[in-house]
Amino acid sequence: MTAAPPLADTPSEAQAPTPLSALAPDAAVLDAQALAQLHQLDPQGHSGIVRRVLQTYQRSLERFVADVDHARAAADHPALARLTHTLRSSSASVGAMQLSVLCKRIETGIRGQQLDELPVLLDALRLESGRVQTALAAMLVDLGHAPPTAP
């Protein structure tokens, strides 16, 4: 009797996940092209759509990161997959592409029961979400809405 072939082949070069090292810390946090598309919804800025979208995303990002932390502490992998799936698409829509990529890797890894990288990816998600929050805060100041400061 011969040994059965492995269940999953090594992914091809085209399908290989982006290495964490490729998520460069000096890269633009928010993709200019995605932001330009968002600005096309309100080119003159009269209705404040861009500001409202960014504010909504900023608030939801804070909640999602807290929820991810709770799911991580509870080792609730299905919740982590759901949370990162949702965060992935909303992050891409505001140009947080590196955060979106991390979310996709986490979700895909969990769904495929490949959990070895999960702690590192979750740490990277936390760091990248902080970078995104900082970039959003600066952008909202530029758009004329400074977030409230703590007393």
DSSP file (Angstrom, degrees, kcal/mol; ACC not computed):
  #  RESIDUE AA STRUCTURE BP1 BP2  ACC     N-H-->O    O-->H-N    N-H-->O    O-->H-N    TCO  KAPPA ALPHA  PHI   PSI    X-CA   Y-CA   Z-CA
    1    1 A M              0   0    0      0, 0.0     2,-0.2     0, 0.0     0, 0.0   0.000 360.0 360.0 360.0 131.2    0.0    0.0    0.0
    2    2 A T        -     0   0    0      1,-0.1     2,-0.1     0, 0.0     0, 0.0  -0.578 360.0 -95.6 -92.3 157.3    1.4    3.4   -1.0
    3    3 A A        -     0   0    0     -2,-0.2    -1,-0.1     1,-0.1     0, 0.0  -0.417  41.9-109.8 -70.5 143.4    1.1    6.5    1.2
    4    4 A A        -     0   0    0     -2,-0.1    -1,-0.1     1,-0.1     3,-0.1  -0.435  37.4-104.4 -70.5 146.9   -1.8    8.8    0.4
    5    5 A P        -     0   0    0      0, 0.0    -1,-0.1     0, 0.0     4,-0.0  -0.304  49.6 -83.2 -66.9 157.8   -0.8   12.1   -1.2
    6    6 A P        -     0   0    0      0, 0.0     3,-0.1     0, 0.0    -3,-0.0  -0.253  35.7-123.2 -59.9 151.5   -1.0   15.2    1.1
    7    7 A L  S    S+     0   0    0      1,-0.2     2,-0.4    -3,-0.1     0, 0.0   0.856  94.9  30.1 -67.0 -35.6   -4.4   16.7    1.4
    8    8 A A  S    S-     0   0    0      3,-0.0    -1,-0.2     0, 0.0     2,-0.1  -0.987  76.4-139.9-130.4 130.0   -3.3   20.2    0.3
    9    9 A D        -     0   0    0     -2,-0.4     3,-0.1     1,-0.1    -2,-0.0  -0.395  42.0 -86.6 -75.2 161.1   -0.6   21.0   -2.2
   10   10 A T        -     0   0    0      1,-0.1    -1,-0.1    -2,-0.1     6,-0.1  -0.517  57.0-102.3 -64.9 134.9    1.7   23.9   -1.5
   11   11 A P        -     0   0    0      0, 0.0    -1,-0.1     0, 0.0     5,-0.1  -0.231  38.3-108.3 -61.0 150.0   -0.1   27.0   -3.0
   12   12 A S    >>  -     0   0    0      1,-0.1     4,-1.4    -3,-0.1     3,-0.6  -0.213  34.1 -99.0 -70.0 168.3    1.2   28.2   -6.3
   13   13 A E  T 34 S+     0   0    0      1,-0.2     3,-0.4     2,-0.2    -1,-0.1   0.886 125.3  52.7 -56.5 -39.9    3.2   31.4   -6.5
   14   14 A A  T 34 S+     0   0    0      1,-0.2    -1,-0.2     0, 0.0    -2,-0.0   0.789 115.8  39.7 -68.3 -27.2    0.1   33.3   -7.7
   15   15 A Q  T <4 S+     0   0    0     -3,-0.6    -1,-0.2     2,-0.1    -2,-0.2   0.523  85.7 119.2-100.0  -7.2   -1.9   32.0   -4.7
   16   16 A A  S  < S-     0   0    0     -4,-1.4    -4,-0.0    -3,-0.4    -3,-0.0  -0.319  70.3-110.1 -62.5 138.6    0.8   32.3   -2.0
   17   17 A P        -     0   0    0      0, 0.0    -1,-0.1     0, 0.0    -2,-0.1  -0.308  36.7 -95.2 -67.9 154.2   -0.1   34.6    0.8
   18   18 A T        -     0   0    0     83,-0.1     5,-0.1     1,-0.1    87,-0.0  -0.530  44.1-118.3 -67.0 126.2    1.7   37.9    1.1
   19   19 A P    >   -     0   0    0      0, 0.0     3,-1.9     0, 0.0     4,-0.5  -0.364  19.2-118.7 -65.0 149.0    4.5   37.5    3.6
   20   20 A L  G >  S+     0   0    0      1,-0.3     3,-1.6     2,-0.2    -2,-0.1   0.840 114.3  63.6 -56.4 -33.1    4.2   39.7    6.7
   21   21 A S  G 3  S+     0   0    0      1,-0.3    -1,-0.3     3,-0.1    -3,-0.0   0.748  93.1  62.9 -64.4 -22.0    7.5   41.4    5.7
   22   22 A A  G <  S+     0   0    0     -3,-1.9     2,-1.9     1,-0.2    -1,-0.3   0.659  81.3  83.7 -77.0 -14.8    5.8   42.6    2.5
   23   23 A L  S <  S-     0   0    0     -3,-1.6    -1,-0.2    -4,-0.5    -3,-0.0  -0.586  82.4-156.6 -86.1  77.1    3.4   44.7    4.7
   24   24 A A    >   -     0   0    0     -2,-1.9     3,-1.4     1,-0.1    -2,-0.1  -0.287  18.0-142.8 -66.0 132.3    5.9   47.4    4.9
   25   25 A P  T 3  S+     0   0    0      0, 0.0    -1,-0.1     0, 0.0     4,-0.1   0.726 101.2  52.8 -66.8 -20.3    5.6   49.8    7.9
   26   26 A D  T 3  S+     0   0    0      2,-0.1     3,-0.1     3,-0.0    -2,-0.1   0.428  85.3 110.2 -95.7   2.2    6.6   52.8    5.8
   27   27 A A  S <  S-     0   0    0     -3,-1.4     2,-0.1     1,-0.1     3,-0.0  -0.342  87.9 -82.0 -70.8 156.9    4.0   52.1    3.1
   28   28 A A        -     0   0    0      1,-0.2    -1,-0.1    -2,-0.0     3,-0.1  -0.400  36.3-149.0 -59.4 131.8    1.1   54.5    2.8
   29   29 A V  S    S+     0   0    0      1,-0.2     2,-0.5    -2,-0.1    69,-0.4   0.899  84.3  41.0 -73.7 -40.9   -1.5   53.5    5.4
   30   30 A L  S    S-     0   0    0     66,-0.2     2,-0.3    67,-0.1    66,-0.2  -0.946  92.1-120.6-113.9 125.2   -4.5   54.6    3.3
   31   31 A D     >  -     0   0    0     64,-3.2     4,-2.1    -2,-0.5     5,-0.2  -0.440  13.3-147.8 -67.6 124.0   -4.5   53.9   -0.4
   32   32 A A  H  > S+     0   0    0     -2,-0.3     4,-2.4     1,-0.2    -1,-0.1   0.856  96.1  53.6 -62.3 -37.6   -4.8   57.1   -2.4
   33   33 A Q  H  > S+     0   0    0      2,-0.2     4,-2.0     1,-0.2    -1,-0.2   0.920 109.2  47.5 -66.7 -43.2   -6.7   55.5   -5.2
   34   34 A A  H  > S+     0   0    0      1,-0.2     4,-1.8     2,-0.2    -1,-0.2   0.898 113.3  49.1 -63.9 -39.5   -9.4   54.1   -2.9
   35   35 A L  H  X S+     0   0    0     -4,-2.1     4,-2.5     2,-0.2    -2,-0.2   0.878 107.8  54.4 -67.3 -36.8   -9.7   57.5   -1.2
   36   36 A A  H  X S+     0   0    0     -4,-2.4     4,-1.3     2,-0.2    -2,-0.2   0.896 107.6  50.3 -63.0 -39.4  -10.0   59.2   -4.5
   37   37 A Q  H  X S+     0   0    0     -4,-2.0     4,-0.5     1,-0.2    -1,-0.2   0.890 110.1  50.2 -64.6 -38.1  -12.9   56.9   -5.4
   38   38 A L  H >< S+     0   0    0     -4,-1.8     3,-1.3     1,-0.2     4,-0.4   0.904 107.8  53.1 -65.3 -40.9  -14.5   57.8   -2.1
   39   39 A H  H >< S+     0   0    0     -4,-2.5     3,-1.3     1,-0.3    -1,-0.2   0.771  95.7  69.3 -65.4 -26.0  -14.0   61.5   -2.8
   40   40 A Q  H 3< S+     0   0    0     -4,-1.3    -1,-0.3     1,-0.3    -2,-0.2   0.745  87.8  66.0 -65.2 -22.0  -15.8   61.0   -6.2
   41   41 A L  T << S+     0   0    0     -3,-1.3    -1,-0.3    -4,-0.5    -2,-0.2   0.773 123.0  14.3 -67.9 -24.9  -19.0   60.4   -4.2
   42   42 A D  S X  S+     0   0    0     -3,-1.3     3,-1.1    -4,-0.4    -1,-0.3  -0.522  74.2 175.3-149.0  70.6  -18.9   64.1   -3.0
   43   43 A P  T 3  S+     0   0    0      0, 0.0    -2,-0.1     0, 0.0    -3,-0.1   0.810  83.4  40.5 -56.4 -35.2  -16.3   65.9   -5.2
   44   44 A Q  T 3  S-     0   0    0     -4,-0.1    -4,-0.1     1,-0.0    -5,-0.0   0.648 102.3-130.5 -88.2 -14.8  -17.0   69.3   -3.7
   45   45 A G    <   +     0   0    0     -3,-1.1     3,-0.4    -6,-0.2     6,-0.1   0.594  65.9 131.5  78.4  10.8  -17.3   68.0   -0.2
   46   46 A H  S    S+     0   0    0      1,-0.2    -4,-0.0     2,-0.1    -1,-0.0   0.851  72.9  41.9 -67.0 -35.4  -20.6   69.9    0.4
   47   47 A S  S    S-     0   0    0      1,-0.0    -1,-0.2     0, 0.0    -5,-0.0   0.545 101.1-130.5 -92.5  -5.3  -22.5   66.9    1.9
   48   48 A G     >  +     0   0    0     -3,-0.4     4,-2.6    -6,-0.1     5,-0.2   0.758  55.4 146.8  68.5  25.0  -19.6   65.7    4.0
   49   49 A I  H  >  +     0   0    0      1,-0.2     4,-2.9     2,-0.2     5,-0.2   0.927  69.9  49.0 -61.0 -46.1  -19.9   62.1    2.8
   50   50 A V  H  > S+     0   0    0      1,-0.2     4,-2.6     2,-0.2     5,-0.2   0.934 112.4  48.1 -61.4 -46.2  -16.2   61.4    3.0
   51   51 A R  H  > S+     0   0    0      1,-0.2     4,-2.5     2,-0.2    -1,-0.2   0.924 113.8  47.1 -60.0 -44.9  -15.9   62.7    6.5
   52   52 A R  H  X S+     0   0    0     -4,-2.6     4,-2.6     2,-0.2    -2,-0.2   0.903 112.1  49.6 -65.7 -40.8  -18.9   60.7    7.6
   53   53 A V  H  X S+     0   0    0     -4,-2.9     4,-2.6    -5,-0.2    -2,-0.2   0.937 113.6  46.1 -62.6 -45.7  -17.7   57.5    6.0
   54   54 A L  H  X S+     0   0    0     -4,-2.6     4,-2.6    -5,-0.2    -2,-0.2   0.892 113.1  49.4 -66.1 -39.3  -14.3   57.9    7.6
   55   55 A Q  H  X S+     0   0    0     -4,-2.5     4,-2.4    -5,-0.2     5,-0.2   0.924 112.3  48.2 -63.9 -44.0  -15.8   58.7   11.0
   56   56 A T  H  X S+     0   0    0     -4,-2.6     4,-2.5     1,-0.2    -2,-0.2   0.928 113.4  47.1 -62.5 -44.9  -18.1   55.7   10.9
   57   57 A Y  H  X S+     0   0    0     -4,-2.6     4,-2.8    -5,-0.2    -1,-0.2   0.915 110.2  53.6 -62.9 -42.3  -15.3   53.5    9.9
   58   58 A Q  H  X S+     0   0    0     -4,-2.6     4,-1.7     1,-0.2    -2,-0.2   0.923 111.6  44.5 -59.6 -45.9  -13.1   54.9   12.6
   59   59 A R  H  X S+     0   0    0     -4,-2.4     4,-1.8     1,-0.2    -1,-0.2   0.916 114.8  48.4 -65.0 -42.6  -15.7   54.2   15.3
   60   60 A S  H  X S+     0   0    0     -4,-2.5     4,-3.0     1,-0.2    -2,-0.2   0.866 107.1  56.8 -67.9 -33.9  -16.4   50.7   13.9
   61   61 A L  H  X S+     0   0    0     -4,-2.8     4,-2.6     2,-0.2     5,-0.2   0.908 105.2  51.5 -62.4 -41.6  -12.7   49.9   13.8
   62   62 A E  H  X S+     0   0    0     -4,-1.7     4,-1.9     2,-0.2    -1,-0.2   0.931 113.4  44.6 -59.5 -45.7  -12.4   50.6   17.5
   63   63 A R  H  X S+     0   0    0     -4,-1.8     4,-2.7     2,-0.2    -2,-0.2   0.922 112.9  50.9 -65.2 -44.4  -15.3   48.3   18.2
   64   64 A F  H  X S+     0   0    0     -4,-3.0     4,-2.9     1,-0.2     5,-0.2   0.904 108.9  50.6 -62.1 -41.9  -14.0   45.6   15.9
   65   65 A V  H  X S+     0   0    0     -4,-2.6     4,-2.4     2,-0.2    -1,-0.2   0.918 111.9  47.7 -64.1 -41.6  -10.5   45.6   17.4
   66   66 A A  H  X S+     0   0    0     -4,-1.9     4,-2.1    -5,-0.2    -2,-0.2   0.914 113.4  48.2 -63.2 -41.7  -12.0   45.3   20.9
   67   67 A D  H  X S+     0   0    0     -4,-2.7     4,-2.7     2,-0.2    -2,-0.2   0.884 110.3  51.4 -66.2 -37.9  -14.2   42.4   19.7
   68   68 A V  H  X S+     0   0    0     -4,-2.9     4,-2.7     2,-0.2    -2,-0.2   0.914 108.6  52.0 -63.8 -42.3  -11.2   40.7   18.0
   69   69 A D  H  X S+     0   0    0     -4,-2.4     4,-2.4     2,-0.2    -2,-0.2   0.917 111.6  46.4 -59.9 -43.1   -9.3   41.0   21.3
   70   70 A H  H  X S+     0   0    0     -4,-2.1     4,-1.8     2,-0.2    -2,-0.2   0.924 113.4  47.9 -65.6 -44.3  -12.2   39.4   23.2
   71   71 A A  H  <>S+     0   0    0     -4,-2.7     5,-2.9     1,-0.2     4,-0.3   0.880 112.0  51.0 -64.4 -37.1  -12.6   36.6   20.6
   72   72 A R  H ><5S+     0   0    0     -4,-2.7     3,-1.3     3,-0.2    -2,-0.2   0.937 109.0  50.0 -64.7 -46.1   -8.8   36.0   20.7
   73   73 A A  H 3<5S+     0   0    0     -4,-2.4    -1,-0.2     1,-0.3    -2,-0.2   0.843 115.1  44.3 -61.6 -33.2   -8.8   35.7   24.5
   74   74 A A  T 3<5S-     0   0    0     -4,-1.8    -1,-0.3    -5,-0.2    -2,-0.2   0.436 108.1-126.0 -89.4   0.2  -11.7   33.3   24.3
   75   75 A A  T < 5 +     0   0    0     -3,-1.3     2,-1.4    -4,-0.3    -3,-0.2   0.875  51.2 162.5  53.1  39.7  -10.1   31.3   21.4
   76   76 A D     >< +     0   0    0     -5,-2.9     4,-2.2     1,-0.2    -1,-0.2  -0.676  11.0 174.5 -91.2  83.4  -13.3   31.9   19.5
   77   77 A H  H  > S+     0   0    0     -2,-1.4     4,-2.5     1,-0.2    -1,-0.2   0.874  74.3  54.9 -63.6 -40.5  -12.1   31.1   16.0
   78   78 A P  H  > S+     0   0    0      0, 0.0     4,-2.2     0, 0.0    -1,-0.2   0.911 110.3  47.8 -59.9 -39.1  -15.6   31.4   14.3
   79   79 A A  H  > S+     0   0    0      2,-0.2     4,-2.9     1,-0.2     5,-0.2   0.910 110.4  51.8 -66.4 -40.9  -16.0   34.8   15.8
   80   80 A L  H  X S+     0   0    0     -4,-2.2     4,-2.6     1,-0.2     5,-0.2   0.906 109.6  50.0 -61.3 -40.9  -12.6   35.9   14.6
   81   81 A A  H  X S+     0   0    0     -4,-2.5     4,-1.8     2,-0.2    -2,-0.2   0.925 113.3  45.7 -64.0 -44.2  -13.4   34.7   11.1
   82   82 A R  H  X S+     0   0    0     -4,-2.2     4,-2.2     2,-0.2    -2,-0.2   0.934 114.5  47.8 -63.9 -46.4  -16.6   36.6   11.1
   83   83 A L  H  X S+     0   0    0     -4,-2.9     4,-2.7     1,-0.2     5,-0.2   0.930 113.7  45.6 -62.3 -46.6  -15.1   39.8   12.5
   84   84 A T  H  X S+     0   0    0     -4,-2.6     4,-2.0    -5,-0.2    -1,-0.2   0.824 109.3  56.6 -70.4 -28.8  -12.1   39.8   10.1
   85   85 A H  H  X S+     0   0    0     -4,-1.8     4,-1.4    -5,-0.2    -1,-0.2   0.946 112.6  41.4 -62.7 -47.2  -14.4   39.1    7.1
   86   86 A T  H  X S+     0   0    0     -4,-2.2     4,-1.8     1,-0.2     5,-0.2   0.929 116.0  48.6 -66.1 -46.0  -16.4   42.2    8.0
   87   87 A L  H  X S+     0   0    0     -4,-2.7     4,-2.4     1,-0.2     5,-0.2   0.830 104.5  62.7 -65.3 -31.7  -13.4   44.3    8.8
   88   88 A R  H  X S+     0   0    0     -4,-2.0     4,-2.0    -5,-0.2    -1,-0.2   0.945 107.6  39.5 -58.9 -51.1  -11.7   43.2    5.5
   89   89 A S  H  X S+     0   0    0     -4,-1.4     4,-1.8     1,-0.2    -1,-0.2   0.900 116.6  48.5 -72.2 -39.3  -14.3   44.7    3.2
   90   90 A S  H  X S+     0   0    0     -4,-1.8     4,-0.9     1,-0.2    -1,-0.2   0.880 111.1  52.2 -68.3 -34.7  -14.9   47.9    5.2
   91   91 A S  H ><>S+     0   0    0     -4,-2.4     5,-2.6    -5,-0.2     3,-0.7   0.919 108.6  49.9 -65.4 -43.3  -11.1   48.5    5.4
   92   92 A A  H ><5S+     0   0    0     -4,-2.0     3,-1.0     1,-0.2    -1,-0.2   0.873 104.2  59.8 -62.7 -36.1  -10.7   48.1    1.7
   93   93 A S  H 3<5S+     0   0    0     -4,-1.8    -1,-0.2     1,-0.3    -2,-0.2   0.772 110.8  40.1 -67.7 -24.2  -13.5   50.6    1.0
   94   94 A V  T <<5S-     0   0    0     -4,-0.9    -1,-0.3    -3,-0.7    -2,-0.2   0.358 123.0-101.9-103.7   5.1  -11.6   53.3    2.9
   95   95 A G  T < 5S+     0   0    0     -3,-1.0   -64,-3.2    -4,-0.5     2,-2.0   0.558  77.1 136.6  92.1   8.7   -8.2   52.4    1.5
   96   96 A A     >< +     0   0    0     -5,-2.6     4,-2.1   -66,-0.2   -66,-0.2  -0.497  23.4 159.8 -84.7  69.7   -6.8   50.5    4.5
   97   97 A M  H  >  +     0   0    0     -2,-2.0     4,-2.4   -68,-0.2    -1,-0.2   0.852  64.6  52.1 -68.5 -39.0   -5.4   47.9    2.2
   98   98 A Q  H  > S+     0   0    0    -69,-0.4     4,-2.2    -3,-0.3    -1,-0.2   0.902 111.5  48.5 -65.5 -38.5   -2.8   46.4    4.4
   99   99 A L  H  > S+     0   0    0    -70,-0.3     4,-2.4     2,-0.2    -2,-0.2   0.903 110.4  52.1 -65.2 -40.1   -5.4   45.9    7.2
  100  100 A S  H  X S+     0   0    0     -4,-2.1     4,-2.3     2,-0.2    -2,-0.2   0.904 108.7  50.3 -61.5 -42.3   -7.7   44.3    4.6
  101  101 A V  H  X S+     0   0    0     -4,-2.4     4,-2.4     2,-0.2    -2,-0.2   0.912 110.1  50.1 -63.1 -43.5   -5.0   41.9    3.5
  102  102 A L  H  X S+     0   0    0     -4,-2.2     4,-2.5     1,-0.2    -2,-0.2   0.923 109.9  50.8 -61.2 -43.8   -4.3   40.9    7.1
  103  103 A C  H  X S+     0   0    0     -4,-2.4     4,-2.9     1,-0.2     5,-0.2   0.914 109.7  50.3 -60.3 -42.8   -8.0   40.3    7.7
  104  104 A K  H  X S+     0   0    0     -4,-2.3     4,-2.9     1,-0.2     5,-0.3   0.918 110.5  49.4 -62.4 -42.8   -8.2   38.1    4.6
  105  105 A R  H  X S+     0   0    0     -4,-2.4     4,-2.4     2,-0.2    -1,-0.2   0.903 113.0  47.0 -63.9 -40.4   -5.2   36.1    5.8
  106  106 A I  H  X S+     0   0    0     -4,-2.5     4,-2.5     2,-0.2     5,-0.2   0.957 114.9  45.5 -65.2 -49.8   -6.7   35.6    9.2
  107  107 A E  H  X S+     0   0    0     -4,-2.9     4,-2.6     1,-0.2     5,-0.2   0.930 115.3  46.8 -59.7 -46.9  -10.1   34.6    7.9
  108  108 A T  H  X S+     0   0    0     -4,-2.9     4,-1.9    -5,-0.2     6,-0.2   0.901 112.2  50.6 -63.5 -42.2   -8.7   32.3    5.3
  109  109 A G  H  <>S+     0   0    0     -4,-2.4     5,-3.2    -5,-0.3    -1,-0.2   0.910 112.4  46.3 -62.4 -43.1   -6.3   30.6    7.8
  110  110 A I  H ><5S+     0   0    0     -4,-2.5     3,-1.7     3,-0.2    -2,-0.2   0.942 112.5  49.1 -66.2 -47.0   -9.1   30.1   10.3
  111  111 A R  H 3<5S+     0   0    0     -4,-2.6    -1,-0.2     1,-0.3    -2,-0.2   0.825 114.7  46.2 -63.0 -30.3  -11.5   28.7    7.7
  112  112 A G  T 3<5S-     0   0    0     -4,-1.9    -1,-0.3    -5,-0.2    -2,-0.2   0.312 112.7-119.6 -92.8   8.6   -8.7   26.3    6.5
  113  113 A Q  T < 5 +     0   0    0     -3,-1.7     2,-0.9     1,-0.2    -3,-0.2   0.804  69.7 138.2  57.3  31.5   -7.8   25.3   10.0
  114  114 A Q      < +     0   0    0     -5,-3.2     3,-0.3    -6,-0.2    -1,-0.2  -0.816  14.3 154.2-105.7  89.6   -4.3   26.7    9.5
  115  115 A L    >   +     0   0    0     -2,-0.9     3,-0.9     1,-0.2    -1,-0.1   0.392  37.6  98.7-103.5   0.9   -3.8   28.4   12.8
  116  116 A D  T 3  S+     0   0    0      1,-0.3     4,-0.3     2,-0.1    -1,-0.2   0.887  92.3  38.8 -58.7 -40.9    0.0   28.4   13.2
  117  117 A E  T 3> S+     0   0    0     -3,-0.3     4,-2.7     1,-0.2     3,-0.3   0.526  88.8 100.9 -85.7  -6.4    0.3   32.0   12.1
  118  118 A L  H <> S+     0   0    0     -3,-0.9     4,-2.8     1,-0.2     5,-0.2   0.869  78.8  49.0 -53.7 -48.3   -2.8   33.2   13.8
  119  119 A P  H  > S+     0   0    0      0, 0.0     4,-2.1     0, 0.0    -1,-0.2   0.919 114.7  45.7 -59.4 -41.9   -1.1   34.8   16.9
  120  120 A V  H  > S+     0   0    0     -3,-0.3     4,-2.4    -4,-0.3    -2,-0.2   0.916 114.0  48.8 -66.2 -42.7    1.4   36.7   14.7
  121  121 A L  H  X S+     0   0    0     -4,-2.7     4,-2.6     1,-0.2    -1,-0.2   0.896 110.6  50.2 -65.1 -40.1   -1.3   37.8   12.3
  122  122 A L  H  X S+     0   0    0     -4,-2.8     4,-2.0    -5,-0.3    -1,-0.2   0.885 110.6  49.9 -66.7 -37.2   -3.5   39.0   15.1
  123  123 A D  H  X S+     0   0    0     -4,-2.1     4,-2.2    -5,-0.2    -2,-0.2   0.920 111.8  48.4 -63.3 -43.2   -0.6   41.0   16.6
  124  124 A A  H  X S+     0   0    0     -4,-2.4     4,-2.9     1,-0.2     5,-0.2   0.883 108.7  54.2 -64.6 -38.6    0.0   42.5   13.1
  125  125 A L  H  X S+     0   0    0     -4,-2.6     4,-2.5     2,-0.2    -1,-0.2   0.910 108.2  49.7 -60.6 -42.6   -3.7   43.3   12.8
  126  126 A R  H  X S+     0   0    0     -4,-2.0     4,-1.5     2,-0.2    -2,-0.2   0.928 113.5  45.4 -63.8 -45.0   -3.6   45.2   16.1
  127  127 A L  H  X S+     0   0    0     -4,-2.2     4,-1.8     1,-0.2    -2,-0.2   0.930 114.5  47.6 -63.7 -45.8   -0.5   47.2   15.0
  128  128 A E  H  X S+     0   0    0     -4,-2.9     4,-2.6     1,-0.2    -2,-0.2   0.872 107.3  55.9 -66.4 -36.4   -1.9   48.0   11.6
  129  129 A S  H  X S+     0   0    0     -4,-2.5     4,-2.5    -5,-0.2    -1,-0.2   0.869 106.3  52.3 -64.5 -33.5   -5.3   49.1   13.1
  130  130 A G  H  X S+     0   0    0     -4,-1.5     4,-2.1     2,-0.2    -1,-0.2   0.906 109.3  48.8 -65.4 -41.3   -3.3   51.5   15.2
  131  131 A R  H  X S+     0   0    0     -4,-1.8     4,-2.4     2,-0.2    -2,-0.2   0.904 112.0  49.2 -63.2 -40.5   -1.6   52.9   12.1
  132  132 A V  H  X S+     0   0    0     -4,-2.6     4,-2.9     2,-0.2     5,-0.2   0.923 109.1  52.0 -65.4 -43.6   -4.9   53.2   10.4
  133  133 A Q  H  X S+     0   0    0     -4,-2.5     4,-2.5     1,-0.2    -1,-0.2   0.910 110.8  48.5 -58.8 -42.4   -6.5   55.0   13.4
  134  134 A T  H  X S+     0   0    0     -4,-2.1     4,-2.1     2,-0.2    -1,-0.2   0.925 112.9  47.1 -63.7 -45.0   -3.6   57.5   13.4
  135  135 A A  H  X S+     0   0    0     -4,-2.4     4,-2.4     1,-0.2    -2,-0.2   0.896 112.5  50.1 -64.3 -40.6   -4.0   58.1    9.6
  136  136 A L  H  X S+     0   0    0     -4,-2.9     4,-2.9     2,-0.2     5,-0.2   0.919 108.3  52.4 -63.8 -43.4   -7.7   58.5    9.9
  137  137 A A  H  X S+     0   0    0     -4,-2.5     4,-1.8     1,-0.2    -2,-0.2   0.918 111.8  46.5 -59.0 -43.8   -7.4   61.0   12.7
  138  138 A A  H  X S+     0   0    0     -4,-2.1     4,-2.2     2,-0.2    -1,-0.2   0.905 112.9  49.4 -64.7 -41.5   -5.0   63.1   10.6
  139  139 A M  H  X S+     0   0    0     -4,-2.4     4,-1.8     1,-0.2    -2,-0.2   0.901 108.9  51.9 -66.0 -39.7   -7.3   62.9    7.6
  140  140 A L  H  <>S+     0   0    0     -4,-2.9     5,-3.5     2,-0.2    -1,-0.2   0.857 108.3  51.7 -66.2 -34.1  -10.3   63.9    9.6
  141  141 A V  H ><5S+     0   0    0     -4,-1.8     3,-1.5     3,-0.2    -1,-0.2   0.931 109.6  50.2 -63.5 -44.7   -8.4   66.9   10.9
  142  142 A D  H 3<5S+     0   0    0     -4,-2.2    -2,-0.2     1,-0.3    -1,-0.2   0.825 108.0  53.4 -62.1 -31.3   -7.6   67.8    7.3
  143  143 A L  T 3<5S-     0   0    0     -4,-1.8    -1,-0.3     2,-0.2    -2,-0.2   0.443 127.5 -99.9 -83.9   0.2  -11.3   67.4    6.4
  144  144 A G  T < 5S+     0   0    0     -3,-1.5     2,-0.4    -4,-0.2    -3,-0.2   0.666  92.8 106.5  93.2  17.1  -12.1   69.9    9.2
  145  145 A H      < -     0   0    0     -5,-3.5    -2,-0.2    -6,-0.2    -3,-0.1  -0.833  46.6-169.9-131.4  97.3  -13.2   67.5   11.9
  146  146 A A        -     0   0    0     -2,-0.4     3,-0.1    -5,-0.2    -8,-0.1  -0.700  30.3-115.6 -82.3 133.4  -10.8   67.1   14.7
  147  147 A P        -     0   0    0      0, 0.0    -1,-0.1     0, 0.0   -10,-0.0  -0.342  42.6 -90.1 -64.1 150.7  -11.7   64.2   17.0
  148  148 A P        -     0   0    0      0, 0.0     2,-0.3     0, 0.0    -3,-0.0  -0.317  41.8-131.0 -62.3 143.1  -12.6   65.3   20.6
  149  149 A T        -     0   0    0     -3,-0.1    -3,-0.0     1,-0.1     0, 0.0  -0.691  22.1-106.9 -95.1 150.9   -9.7   65.5   22.9
  150  150 A A              0   0    0     -2,-0.3    -1,-0.1     1,-0.1     0, 0.0  -0.502 360.0 360.0 -74.1 142.0   -9.7   63.9   26.4
  151  151 A P              0   0    0      0, 0.0    -1,-0.1     0, 0.0    -2,-0.0   0.508 360.0 360.0 -69.1 360.0  -10.0   66.3   29.3
